């Protein structure tokens, strides 16, 4: 009965890459549990879903967008871009796509308090975009910074920063009092196993496959990073199986499976996680 008294949290949708349908399922579960939130945090692929929701779109609308979008359209392979800008494609097409969906909205105009987190690769420090720190910045630009998967999307300059994917940050950067009032936070991390889909490397031009393998291994390793014990009671790990965070060829069945995994995991675990935050003396080492 005590768990049912918990009605508010700040969800952090961390990483995930192209596995973002899992975050939509998590959102659906949180709503079904009747848990309120007026702040939402997005990192990397999670920033896409967070921004769409913060702009006022319904979960069904966001789900329809994920199912109808061919992620492969955002990927490119330009060695010149890689050498000059650190990524195989500019990311401009993605930024225009998300900006169109968001209607060009800026942080100060959002109906919900959105925090988008990216990384300054020069310092390894987080750069946070929200209505307090960057009120006039377009949300689409911040999302583009946050989901800049290394080597796939070019590095981008922003003020004195050189921006890259937010998912490479340490946990300390995410576990903070986002609402500034002690509202519990829960970080949803997508963790995958090794992607077993073969990538042929014996053709006349195997470099593309080698780079793809490197990126896939790097992003999968990040997603499997150890969760620090001090953050465990504020973290929910969603196991996405063998789906890679850089699989740009997901079909509808794979996307729906990811949605279901996120939904069921959140539905099963969210109540107990929040309960433990409000009752720290009852947290066990096996939580």
SELUMMAR-372970 format. One record per residue (C-alpha): chain; residue number from 1; x, y, z; residue in three letters. Coordinates in steps of 0.1 Angstrom, whole numbers, m for minus. Layout:
BEGIN
('A'; NUM; (X; Y; Z); 'ALA')
...
//
This chain:
BEGIN
('A'; 1; (0; 0; 0); 'UNK')
('A'; 2; (29; 23; 7); 'UNK')
('A'; 3; (42; 20; m28); 'UNK')
('A'; 4; (8; 33; m42); 'UNK')
('A'; 5; (14; 66; m23); 'UNK')
('A'; 6; (43; 75; m46); 'UNK')
('A'; 7; (30; 97; m74); 'UNK')
('A'; 8; (59; 118; m87); 'UNK')
('A'; 9; (94; 113; m102); 'UNK')
('A'; 10; (118; 127; m127); 'UNK')
('A'; 11; (125; 101; m154); 'UNK')
('A'; 12; (159; 101; m171); 'UNK')
('A'; 13; (159; 84; m205); 'UNK')
('A'; 14; (196; 76; m210); 'UNK')
('A'; 15; (211; 64; m242); 'UNK')
('A'; 16; (197; 36; m264); 'UNK')
('A'; 17; (207; 48; m298); 'UNK')
('A'; 18; (182; 34; m324); 'UNK')
('A'; 19; (165; 13; m297); 'UNK')
('A'; 20; (144; 44; m287); 'UNK')
('A'; 21; (111; 25; m290); 'UNK')
('A'; 22; (119; 10; m256); 'UNK')
('A'; 23; (118; 45; m241); 'UNK')
('A'; 24; (83; 49; m255); 'UNK')
('A'; 25; (72; 18; m237); 'UNK')
('A'; 26; (87; 31; m205); 'UNK')
('A'; 27; (67; 63; m209); 'UNK')
('A'; 28; (35; 43; m214); 'UNK')
('A'; 29; (41; 23; m183); 'UNK')
('A'; 30; (48; 54; m162); 'UNK')
('A'; 31; (15; 69; m173); 'UNK')
('A'; 32; (m3; 37; m167); 'UNK')
('A'; 33; (11; 36; m131); 'UNK')
('A'; 34; (m4; 71; m127); 'UNK')
('A'; 35; (29; 86; m117); 'UNK')
('A'; 36; (32; 123; m123); 'UNK')
('A'; 37; (62; 142; m136); 'UNK')
('A'; 38; (67; 177; m148); 'UNK')
('A'; 39; (105; 174; m155); 'UNK')
('A'; 40; (119; 149; m181); 'UNK')
('A'; 41; (156; 143; m189); 'UNK')
('A'; 42; (168; 130; m223); 'UNK')
('A'; 43; (202; 117; m232); 'UNK')
('A'; 44; (213; 105; m267); 'UNK')
('A'; 45; (185; 84; m282); 'UNK')
('A'; 46; (164; 91; m251); 'UNK')
('A'; 47; (165; 128; m259); 'UNK')
('A'; 48; (145; 122; m290); 'UNK')
('A'; 49; (116; 106; m271); 'UNK')
('A'; 50; (119; 131; m242); 'UNK')
('A'; 51; (117; 161; m265); 'UNK')
('A'; 52; (87; 148; m284); 'UNK')
('A'; 53; (68; 141; m252); 'UNK')
('A'; 54; (78; 175; m237); 'UNK')
('A'; 55; (65; 192; m268); 'UNK')
('A'; 56; (30; 179; m260); 'UNK')
('A'; 57; (28; 149; m283); 'UNK')
('A'; 58; (9; 119; m270); 'UNK')
('A'; 59; (26; 85; m265); 'UNK')
('A'; 60; (5; 71; m293); 'UNK')
('A'; 61; (17; 99; m316); 'UNK')
('A'; 62; (53; 92; m307); 'UNK')
('A'; 63; (49; 55; m311); 'UNK')
('A'; 64; (35; 61; m346); 'UNK')
('A'; 65; (65; 83; m355); 'UNK')
('A'; 66; (89; 56; m344); 'UNK')
('A'; 67; (71; 29; m364); 'UNK')
('A'; 68; (69; 50; m395); 'UNK')
('A'; 69; (104; 64; m395); 'UNK')
('A'; 70; (132; 47; m414); 'UNK')
('A'; 71; (162; 53; m392); 'UNK')
('A'; 72; (185; 44; m421); 'UNK')
('A'; 73; (178; 78; m437); 'UNK')
('A'; 74; (199; 95; m411); 'UNK')
('A'; 75; (230; 74; m417); 'UNK')
('A'; 76; (257; 83; m442); 'UNK')
('A'; 77; (292; 72; m452); 'UNK')
('A'; 78; (315; 101; m462); 'UNK')
('A'; 79; (352; 95; m455); 'UNK')
('A'; 80; (358; 132; m461); 'UNK')
('A'; 81; (332; 141; m434); 'UNK')
('A'; 82; (349; 115; m411); 'UNK')
('A'; 83; (383; 130; m416); 'UNK')
('A'; 84; (372; 167; m414); 'UNK')
('A'; 85; (345; 166; m388); 'UNK')
('A'; 86; (349; 133; m369); 'UNK')
('A'; 87; (317; 116; m382); 'UNK')
('A'; 88; (305; 98; m413); 'UNK')
('A'; 89; (276; 122; m418); 'UNK')
('A'; 90; (268; 157; m407); 'UNK')
('A'; 91; (236; 149; m388); 'UNK')
('A'; 92; (219; 179; m405); 'UNK')
('A'; 93; (192; 157; m420); 'UNK')
('A'; 94; (183; 143; m386); 'UNK')
('A'; 95; (182; 178; m371); 'UNK')
('A'; 96; (158; 190; m398); 'UNK')
('A'; 97; (136; 160; m392); 'UNK')
('A'; 98; (133; 164; m355); 'UNK')
('A'; 99; (129; 202; m358); 'UNK')
('A'; 100; (100; 197; m382); 'UNK')
('A'; 101; (83; 173; m357); 'UNK')
('A'; 102; (89; 198; m329); 'UNK')
('A'; 103; (76; 227; m349); 'UNK')
('A'; 104; (109; 246; m343); 'UNK')
('A'; 105; (101; 250; m306); 'UNK')
('A'; 106; (126; 265; m282); 'UNK')
('A'; 107; (131; 254; m246); 'UNK')
('A'; 108; (113; 284; m231); 'UNK')
('A'; 109; (82; 276; m250); 'UNK')
('A'; 110; (78; 239; m240); 'UNK')
('A'; 111; (48; 230; m219); 'UNK')
('A'; 112; (70; 206; m199); 'UNK')
('A'; 113; (104; 212; m183); 'UNK')
('A'; 114; (128; 193; m206); 'UNK')
('A'; 115; (165; 188; m198); 'UNK')
('A'; 116; (187; 175; m227); 'UNK')
('A'; 117; (222; 164; m218); 'UNK')
('A'; 118; (252; 162; m242); 'UNK')
('A'; 119; (289; 159; m237); 'UNK')
('A'; 120; (317; 183; m243); 'UNK')
('A'; 121; (343; 159; m256); 'UNK')
('A'; 122; (372; 183; m248); 'UNK')
('A'; 123; (365; 182; m211); 'UNK')
('A'; 124; (344; 151; m208); 'UNK')
('A'; 125; (318; 173; m189); 'UNK')
('A'; 126; (281; 174; m194); 'UNK')
('A'; 127; (264; 203; m212); 'UNK')
('A'; 128; (228; 207; m201); 'UNK')
('A'; 129; (201; 224; m223); 'UNK')
('A'; 130; (169; 235; m207); 'UNK')
('A'; 131; (146; 265; m202); 'UNK')
('A'; 132; (169; 280; m174); 'UNK')
('A'; 133; (203; 277; m190); 'UNK')
('A'; 134; (194; 279; m228); 'UNK')
('A'; 135; (158; 293; m230); 'UNK')
('A'; 136; (162; 306; m266); 'UNK')
('A'; 137; (179; 276; m280); 'UNK')
('A'; 138; (160; 253; m304); 'UNK')
('A'; 139; (153; 219; m288); 'UNK')
('A'; 140; (162; 202; m321); 'UNK')
('A'; 141; (197; 215; m319); 'UNK')
('A'; 142; (202; 202; m284); 'UNK')
('A'; 143; (188; 168; m293); 'UNK')
('A'; 144; (211; 167; m323); 'UNK')
('A'; 145; (241; 174; m300); 'UNK')
('A'; 146; (230; 148; m275); 'UNK')
('A'; 147; (225; 119; m299); 'UNK')
('A'; 148; (257; 125; m319); 'UNK')
('A'; 149; (269; 89; m318); 'UNK')
('A'; 150; (307; 90; m321); 'UNK')
('A'; 151; (320; 83; m357); 'UNK')
('A'; 152; (285; 82; m371); 'UNK')
('A'; 153; (276; 119; m366); 'UNK')
('A'; 154; (301; 147; m369); 'UNK')
('A'; 155; (313; 166; m339); 'UNK')
('A'; 156; (296; 200; m335); 'UNK')
('A'; 157; (309; 232; m320); 'UNK')
('A'; 158; (287; 250; m295); 'UNK')
('A'; 159; (301; 281; m279); 'UNK')
('A'; 160; (333; 269; m263); 'UNK')
('A'; 161; (323; 233; m264); 'UNK')
('A'; 162; (328; 204; m289); 'UNK')
('A'; 163; (296; 184; m287); 'UNK')
('A'; 164; (292; 146; m288); 'UNK')
('A'; 165; (268; 120; m276); 'UNK')
('A'; 166; (256; 123; m240); 'UNK')
('A'; 167; (256; 86; m234); 'UNK')
('A'; 168; (294; 86; m229); 'UNK')
('A'; 169; (290; 106; m196); 'UNK')
('A'; 170; (296; 91; m162); 'UNK')
('A'; 171; (265; 83; m140); 'UNK')
('A'; 172; (273; 112; m117); 'UNK')
('A'; 173; (264; 137; m145); 'UNK')
('A'; 174; (228; 123; m146); 'UNK')
('A'; 175; (219; 116; m110); 'UNK')
('A'; 176; (211; 150; m97); 'UNK')
('A'; 177; (182; 169; m83); 'UNK')
('A'; 178; (167; 180; m116); 'UNK')
('A'; 179; (135; 194; m102); 'UNK')
('A'; 180; (154; 213; m74); 'UNK')
('A'; 181; (129; 201; m48); 'UNK')
('A'; 182; (141; 166; m40); 'UNK')
('A'; 183; (117; 148; m64); 'UNK')
('A'; 184; (131; 112; m68); 'UNK')
('A'; 185; (149; 105; m101); 'UNK')
('A'; 186; (150; 72; m119); 'UNK')
('A'; 187; (175; 67; m147); 'UNK')
('A'; 188; (163; 42; m174); 'UNK')
('A'; 189; (193; 26; m191); 'UNK')
('A'; 190; (190; 3; m221); 'UNK')
('A'; 191; (215; m26; m219); 'UNK')
('A'; 192; (220; m49; m248); 'UNK')
('A'; 193; (240; m81; m255); 'UNK')
('A'; 194; (264; m84; m283); 'UNK')
('A'; 195; (247; m80; m317); 'UNK')
('A'; 196; (251; m112; m336); 'UNK')
('A'; 197; (240; m99; m370); 'UNK')
('A'; 198; (269; m105; m394); 'UNK')
('A'; 199; (286; m76; m412); 'UNK')
('A'; 200; (306; m89; m443); 'UNK')
('A'; 201; (342; m77; m443); 'UNK')
('A'; 202; (355; m96; m473); 'UNK')
('A'; 203; (344; m73; m501); 'UNK')
('A'; 204; (364; m50; m522); 'UNK')
('A'; 205; (357; m21; m498); 'UNK')
('A'; 206; (355; m35; m463); 'UNK')
('A'; 207; (363; m2; m445); 'UNK')
('A'; 208; (325; 6; m441); 'UNK')
('A'; 209; (320; m27; m423); 'UNK')
('A'; 210; (350; m23; m401); 'UNK')
('A'; 211; (339; 12; m390); 'UNK')
('A'; 212; (304; m1; m384); 'UNK')
('A'; 213; (317; m30; m363); 'UNK')
('A'; 214; (339; m6; m343); 'UNK')
('A'; 215; (309; 18; m336); 'UNK')
('A'; 216; (286; m11; m327); 'UNK')
('A'; 217; (311; m26; m303); 'UNK')
('A'; 218; (318; 8; m287); 'UNK')
('A'; 219; (282; 17; m282); 'UNK')
('A'; 220; (273; m18; m269); 'UNK')
('A'; 221; (301; m17; m244); 'UNK')
('A'; 222; (289; 17; m231); 'UNK')
('A'; 223; (254; 3; m226); 'UNK')
('A'; 224; (268; m26; m206); 'UNK')
('A'; 225; (288; m4; m183); 'UNK')
('A'; 226; (287; m13; m146); 'UNK')
('A'; 227; (261; 5; m125); 'UNK')
('A'; 228; (277; 22; m95); 'UNK')
('A'; 229; (262; 8; m63); 'UNK')
('A'; 230; (253; 43; m50); 'UNK')
('A'; 231; (231; 48; m80); 'UNK')
('A'; 232; (216; 14; m82); 'UNK')
('A'; 233; (184; 23; m63); 'UNK')
('A'; 234; (178; 51; m88); 'UNK')
('A'; 235; (185; 30; m119); 'UNK')
('A'; 236; (164; 6; m139); 'UNK')
('A'; 237; (183; m14; m165); 'UNK')
('A'; 238; (162; m25; m195); 'UNK')
('A'; 239; (176; m55; m212); 'UNK')
('A'; 240; (171; m51; m250); 'UNK')
('A'; 241; (186; m84; m260); 'UNK')
('A'; 242; (207; m86; m291); 'UNK')
('A'; 243; (195; m54; m306); 'UNK')
('A'; 244; (224; m30; m313); 'UNK')
('A'; 245; (222; 7; m304); 'UNK')
('A'; 246; (233; 15; m339); 'UNK')
('A'; 247; (210; m8; m358); 'UNK')
('A'; 248; (195; 16; m384); 'UNK')
('A'; 249; (175; m12; m401); 'UNK')
('A'; 250; (150; m21; m374); 'UNK')
('A'; 251; (117; m33; m388); 'UNK')
('A'; 252; (83; m28; m372); 'UNK')
('A'; 253; (84; m61; m354); 'UNK')
('A'; 254; (118; m53; m338); 'UNK')
('A'; 255; (105; m18; m328); 'UNK')
('A'; 256; (74; m32; m312); 'UNK')
('A'; 257; (94; m58; m294); 'UNK')
('A'; 258; (116; m30; m279); 'UNK')
('A'; 259; (84; m11; m269); 'UNK')
('A'; 260; (71; m41; m251); 'UNK')
('A'; 261; (104; m47; m233); 'UNK')
('A'; 262; (105; m11; m221); 'UNK')
('A'; 263; (68; m12; m211); 'UNK')
('A'; 264; (69; m44; m191); 'UNK')
('A'; 265; (102; m37; m174); 'UNK')
('A'; 266; (91; m2; m162); 'UNK')
('A'; 267; (57; m16; m151); 'UNK')
('A'; 268; (73; m43; m130); 'UNK')
('A'; 269; (101; m23; m114); 'UNK')
('A'; 270; (92; 14; m112); 'UNK')
('A'; 271; (70; 12; m81); 'UNK')
('A'; 272; (96; m7; m60); 'UNK')
('A'; 273; (124; 16; m71); 'UNK')
('A'; 274; (106; 48; m60); 'UNK')
('A'; 275; (94; 31; m28); 'UNK')
('A'; 276; (131; 23; m19); 'UNK')
('A'; 277; (141; 59; m25); 'UNK')
('A'; 278; (115; 71; 0); 'UNK')
('A'; 279; (125; 44; 24); 'UNK')
('A'; 280; (163; 42; 22); 'UNK')
('A'; 281; (166; 21; 53); 'UNK')
('A'; 282; (148; m7; 35); 'UNK')
('A'; 283; (171; m9; 6); 'UNK')
('A'; 284; (190; m42; 5); 'UNK')
('A'; 285; (222; m51; m13); 'UNK')
('A'; 286; (202; m72; m38); 'UNK')
('A'; 287; (178; m45; m49); 'UNK')
//
